[in-house]
Amino acid sequence: MSAEPISQFGQSPMRVQKQIQLPFSKAWQISVRSIRIRLARSIITAGGIFLGIAFYSSVRASSLFPIGEGPEAIAEANRQTWLAVMALLVCFVGIMNSMLMSVTERFKEIGTMKCLGALDSFIVKLFFIEASLMGVVASIAGWFAGWLITVTIRLFTDGVRAFGPNFLTGSLIQMVTAVGIGTLITLVAAIPPASRVARMPPAAALRSEI
Protein backbone atom coordinates (compact mmCIF):
# COMPACT_ATOMS: atom_id res chain seq x y z
CA MET A 1 0.00 0.00 0.00
CA SER A 2 1.51 3.32 -1.10
CA ALA A 3 1.99 5.97 1.54
CA GLU A 4 0.20 9.28 1.12
CA PRO A 5 2.61 12.24 0.69
CA ILE A 6 3.24 14.10 3.90
CA SER A 7 3.59 17.87 4.05
CA GLN A 8 5.90 19.85 6.33
CA PHE A 9 3.00 20.19 8.79
CA GLY A 10 2.75 16.43 9.12
CA GLN A 11 -0.55 16.19 7.19
CA SER A 12 -1.51 14.99 3.76
CA PRO A 13 -1.78 17.59 0.97
CA MET A 14 -5.59 17.37 1.04
CA ARG A 15 -5.56 18.50 4.66
CA VAL A 16 -2.96 21.27 4.51
CA GLN A 17 -5.56 23.86 3.52
CA LYS A 18 -7.37 23.31 6.83
CA GLN A 19 -4.24 23.93 8.89
CA ILE A 20 -3.30 27.44 7.75
CA GLN A 21 -3.67 30.01 10.53
CA LEU A 22 -2.93 33.59 9.51
CA PRO A 23 -2.29 36.21 12.21
CA PHE A 24 -4.71 39.03 12.97
CA SER A 25 -2.27 41.57 11.52
CA LYS A 26 -2.51 39.85 8.13
CA ALA A 27 -6.30 39.89 8.29
CA TRP A 28 -6.15 43.59 9.14
CA GLN A 29 -3.90 44.33 6.13
CA ILE A 30 -6.17 42.41 3.76
CA SER A 31 -9.27 44.17 5.08
CA VAL A 32 -7.76 47.65 4.76
CA ARG A 33 -6.56 46.87 1.24
CA SER A 34 -10.00 45.57 0.30
CA ILE A 35 -11.62 48.80 1.51
CA ARG A 36 -9.19 50.85 -0.55
CA ILE A 37 -9.73 48.76 -3.68
CA ARG A 38 -13.51 48.95 -3.35
CA LEU A 39 -13.55 52.53 -2.15
CA ALA A 40 -16.78 53.45 -3.94
CA ARG A 41 -18.64 50.48 -2.44
CA SER A 42 -17.17 51.23 0.99
CA ILE A 43 -18.28 54.87 0.76
CA ILE A 44 -21.82 53.78 -0.10
CA THR A 45 -21.92 51.43 2.88
CA ALA A 46 -20.36 53.99 5.21
CA GLY A 47 -22.77 56.61 3.89
CA GLY A 48 -25.74 54.62 5.18
CA ILE A 49 -24.16 54.40 8.62
CA PHE A 50 -23.27 58.10 8.53
CA LEU A 51 -26.80 59.25 7.70
CA GLY A 52 -28.47 56.97 10.24
CA ILE A 53 -26.15 57.97 13.09
CA ALA A 54 -26.28 61.65 12.09
CA PHE A 55 -30.06 61.68 12.41
CA TYR A 56 -29.91 59.72 15.66
CA SER A 57 -27.27 62.08 17.01
CA SER A 58 -29.25 65.19 16.11
CA VAL A 59 -32.28 63.83 17.96
CA ARG A 60 -30.28 62.81 21.02
CA ALA A 61 -28.35 66.09 21.09
CA SER A 62 -31.65 67.92 21.59
CA SER A 63 -31.90 66.34 25.03
CA LEU A 64 -28.77 68.21 26.08
CA PHE A 65 -30.77 71.43 26.11
CA PRO A 66 -33.74 72.43 28.27
CA ILE A 67 -37.09 71.30 26.87
CA GLY A 68 -40.59 72.44 27.58
CA GLU A 69 -42.84 70.77 30.11
CA GLY A 70 -46.20 69.14 29.65
CA PRO A 71 -47.63 66.28 27.62
CA GLU A 72 -46.97 67.98 24.28
CA ALA A 73 -43.25 68.29 24.92
CA ILE A 74 -43.06 64.66 26.08
CA ALA A 75 -45.02 63.49 23.03
CA GLU A 76 -42.70 65.42 20.71
CA ALA A 77 -39.63 63.88 22.36
CA ASN A 78 -41.13 60.40 21.98
CA ARG A 79 -41.87 61.03 18.29
CA GLN A 80 -38.31 62.13 17.68
CA THR A 81 -36.95 59.06 19.46
CA TRP A 82 -39.20 56.81 17.38
CA LEU A 83 -38.04 58.50 14.17
CA ALA A 84 -34.41 57.97 15.22
CA VAL A 85 -35.06 54.25 15.82
CA MET A 86 -36.74 53.91 12.42
CA ALA A 87 -33.78 55.67 10.78
CA LEU A 88 -31.40 53.17 12.37
CA LEU A 89 -33.53 50.26 11.13
CA VAL A 90 -33.47 51.64 7.59
CA CYS A 91 -29.73 52.13 7.97
CA PHE A 92 -29.38 48.48 9.04
CA VAL A 93 -31.24 47.17 5.98
CA GLY A 94 -29.23 49.39 3.63
CA ILE A 95 -25.91 48.26 5.09
CA MET A 96 -26.87 44.59 4.83
CA ASN A 97 -27.88 44.95 1.17
CA SER A 98 -24.67 46.79 0.36
CA MET A 99 -22.53 44.15 2.05
CA LEU A 100 -24.40 41.34 0.31
CA MET A 101 -23.59 42.97 -3.03
CA SER A 102 -19.98 43.34 -1.94
CA VAL A 103 -19.82 39.63 -1.10
CA THR A 104 -21.27 38.71 -4.50
CA GLU A 105 -18.59 40.75 -6.24
CA ARG A 106 -15.86 38.90 -4.31
CA PHE A 107 -16.90 35.27 -4.83
CA LYS A 108 -13.85 34.40 -6.94
CA GLU A 109 -11.48 36.21 -4.61
CA ILE A 110 -12.86 34.35 -1.59
CA GLY A 111 -12.81 31.06 -3.53
CA THR A 112 -9.16 31.57 -4.38
CA MET A 113 -8.31 32.29 -0.75
CA LYS A 114 -10.11 29.13 0.34
CA CYS A 115 -8.26 27.05 -2.27
CA LEU A 116 -5.00 28.43 -0.91
CA GLY A 117 -5.94 27.23 2.57
CA ALA A 118 -7.80 30.08 4.25
CA LEU A 119 -10.15 28.88 6.96
CA ASP A 120 -13.82 29.82 7.00
CA SER A 121 -13.22 31.61 10.30
CA PHE A 122 -10.54 33.73 8.63
CA ILE A 123 -12.96 34.77 5.87
CA VAL A 124 -15.56 35.75 8.48
CA LYS A 125 -12.88 37.67 10.36
CA LEU A 126 -12.08 39.70 7.23
CA PHE A 127 -15.68 40.84 6.84
CA PHE A 128 -16.01 41.69 10.52
CA ILE A 129 -12.84 43.78 10.46
CA GLU A 130 -14.06 45.66 7.39
CA ALA A 131 -17.46 46.22 8.99
CA SER A 132 -15.85 47.42 12.23
CA LEU A 133 -13.61 49.92 10.43
CA MET A 134 -16.45 51.37 8.38
CA GLY A 135 -18.78 51.38 11.38
CA VAL A 136 -16.42 53.23 13.70
CA VAL A 137 -15.29 55.86 11.17
CA ALA A 138 -18.76 56.52 9.76
CA SER A 139 -20.35 56.58 13.23
CA ILE A 140 -17.87 59.14 14.54
CA ALA A 141 -18.42 61.34 11.49
CA GLY A 142 -22.20 60.89 11.71
CA TRP A 143 -22.31 61.73 15.40
CA PHE A 144 -20.26 64.87 14.89
CA ALA A 145 -22.42 66.03 11.96
CA GLY A 146 -25.69 65.52 13.84
CA TRP A 147 -24.33 67.05 17.04
CA LEU A 148 -22.86 70.05 15.22
CA ILE A 149 -26.10 70.82 13.38
CA THR A 150 -28.19 70.70 16.55
CA VAL A 151 -25.70 72.72 18.59
CA THR A 152 -25.36 75.34 15.87
CA ILE A 153 -29.13 75.78 15.61
CA ARG A 154 -29.46 76.10 19.39
CA LEU A 155 -26.60 78.57 19.53
CA PHE A 156 -28.27 80.88 17.03
CA THR A 157 -31.78 80.56 18.49
CA ASP A 158 -31.12 80.50 22.26
CA GLY A 159 -27.57 81.75 22.61
CA VAL A 160 -24.90 80.56 25.01
CA ARG A 161 -27.34 80.44 27.94
CA ALA A 162 -28.83 77.23 26.47
CA PHE A 163 -25.64 75.31 27.27
CA GLY A 164 -25.84 73.83 30.75
CA PRO A 165 -22.99 72.70 33.03
CA ASN A 166 -23.40 69.06 31.96
CA PHE A 167 -23.31 69.80 28.24
CA LEU A 168 -19.79 68.49 27.56
CA THR A 169 -20.21 65.38 29.69
CA GLY A 170 -23.52 64.60 28.06
CA SER A 171 -22.03 65.12 24.62
CA LEU A 172 -19.19 62.67 25.30
CA ILE A 173 -21.61 60.05 26.61
CA GLN A 174 -23.79 60.45 23.54
CA MET A 175 -20.74 60.18 21.28
CA VAL A 176 -19.70 56.87 22.84
CA THR A 177 -23.29 55.60 22.64
CA ALA A 178 -23.69 56.64 18.99
CA VAL A 179 -20.39 55.06 17.93
CA GLY A 180 -21.25 51.88 19.82
CA ILE A 181 -24.69 51.66 18.20
CA GLY A 182 -23.34 52.36 14.72
CA THR A 183 -20.58 49.78 15.03
CA LEU A 184 -22.96 47.19 16.47
CA ILE A 185 -25.46 47.72 13.66
CA THR A 186 -22.71 47.31 11.08
CA LEU A 187 -21.38 44.12 12.68
CA VAL A 188 -24.85 42.57 12.93
CA ALA A 189 -25.55 43.51 9.30
CA ALA A 190 -22.30 41.78 8.30
CA ILE A 191 -23.29 38.42 9.83
CA PRO A 192 -25.54 37.14 6.98
CA PRO A 193 -23.07 38.05 4.17
CA ALA A 194 -20.11 36.64 6.08
CA SER A 195 -21.96 33.42 6.94
CA ARG A 196 -23.05 33.00 3.33
CA VAL A 197 -19.57 33.27 1.87
CA ALA A 198 -18.02 31.15 4.64
CA ARG A 199 -20.36 28.24 3.86
CA MET A 200 -19.80 28.41 0.10
CA PRO A 201 -17.52 25.66 -1.28
CA PRO A 202 -14.36 27.00 -2.98
CA ALA A 203 -15.21 25.39 -6.34
CA ALA A 204 -18.67 26.98 -6.36
CA ALA A 205 -17.21 30.38 -5.54
CA LEU A 206 -14.68 30.13 -8.37
CA ARG A 207 -17.38 29.18 -10.88
CA SER A 208 -19.56 32.17 -10.00
CA GLU A 209 -19.99 34.77 -12.70
CA ILE A 210 -20.89 38.38 -11.85
C-alpha positions, 0 to 999 in steps of 0.5 A: 500500500503506497503511503500518502505524501506528507507535508511539512505540517505532518498532514496529507496535501488534502488537509494542509488547507485546513491547517493554515492560521494567519495572524490578525495583523494579516487579516487587518492588512487584507481588510484595509486593502480591500476597503481601498480597492472597493472605495466606492462600495465602501463609501456607499456602505459607510454613507448609510451608517453616517446618515443613520447615526447623524439623524440619531445624534441630532435627535439625542443632542436635543436632550442636552438642552432644556425642553418644555414641560407638559404632555406635548413636549413629552409626546414630541420627544417620543416622536423624535426618538421613534423617528431615530429608531426607524432611521437606524432600522433603515440604515441596518437594511441598507448596510446589509444589502450593500454588504451582500452585493460586496460579497457577490462581487468577491466570490472568486477572490474568496474562492481563491483564498479558500483554495490556498488554505484560508479557513472559514473563520478567517474569511468571516474575520475579514468581513467583521474587520471591514465592517468594524472599520467602516462602522467606527469611522462613519459613526464618529463622522455621523455623530459629529455632523448631527451634534454640530447641526443641533448645537449650531441651531441652538446657539443661534436661536437661544444663545450661550445660555442654552448650554448647561454645566453638563453639556460636555459630559452629556455630549461625550456620553452620547458620542460613545453611545452613537459610535457603539450603536453604529458599530454594532449595527454594522457588525450585525448587518455583516453576519448574513453576508459573512456566513453565506460566503463562509459556507460556500464551497471554494469550487462553487465560488470560483465558478460564480460569474458576476 
